[in-house]
Amino acid sequence: MSRIEYTPKGVCSRKISFDLEDGIIRNLKFVGGCNGNLKAIGKLLEGRDAKTAADILEGNDCMGKGTSCADQLSKAIREALA
């Protein structure tokens, strides 16, 4: 199992961390951002396949920023899987 810590860019959250165990997401946490929504994302993705999660979240936009906390998570996951 590896612990991933990622600093997102262009969004309100300041840090994304999660464990990656055999391609499965565990213990996903965001620091900053929309607390309730990001906790919900963590609950929804717990125990899910990381590649599938990244595919679903990629390209999600927040308020015309061209990215979002979810999109940044997809980038963190792809980086971790590479």
N, C-alpha and C positions, 0 to 999 in steps of 0.2 A: 504494500500500500504506500502511496506517495501523497504527501501533503502539498497542495498547490496554493500559492498565494499570488494574486494578480492585481496590479494597479490599473483600474479602468481609466479610459481617456474620454473626455467630452461628455461625461454624465455626472449625476449628483453623488452616486456612491463613490467611496474613496478606496475601498478594498473589497476583493472577492476572494474567498478561500473555500477550499473543498478538498476532500480526500478522493483519490482515484484508486479503486481496487479492482483489478482485472477488467478495466473498461467500464466500471460502474461508479456512479456518483454517490458520495456519502458526505454527510456533515457540511452541506453547503451553507455558507454565511456571507452576508453582505454587511459592510460597514458604511453607514450613510445611505442616502437615497430614500425612496418611499417605503418605509418600514413594513407596513402591512403587506403590500404587494410583493416585496422581495422575500419576506418570510413565506408567503404562499408559494412562490417559485421554488424555494428550498424544499418545502413539503412535497410539492408535485414531482420534483426531480429525484428525491431520495430513493436510492435503489434502482434508478433507471440507467439504461445504456447511454454512455456519454456521447458517442457519435450521433445517435438519434436525437438526443437533446440539443446538441449543437446545430444539427440540420433544422430542427423546428424553430429555434430561437434566432438563427442568423438573419440579419436584415431587418429585425424589428426596430421601428423608429419611435422616438419619444419627442414630441413637439417640434418636429422638423429639424432635429439635430443631426440627422443622418446616422444615428446610432441610438442605443438605449442601454440600460443596465443588462437587459436580457441579451442583446446583441454583443455586448462586451463579454458576457459570460460565455457566449458561443466562441468568441476569440480565445478566451482563456482555456476552454476545453480543447479546442483544436491545437493550440500551442502545447498543451500537456500531452496530447495524444501523438504529436509529431516526434 
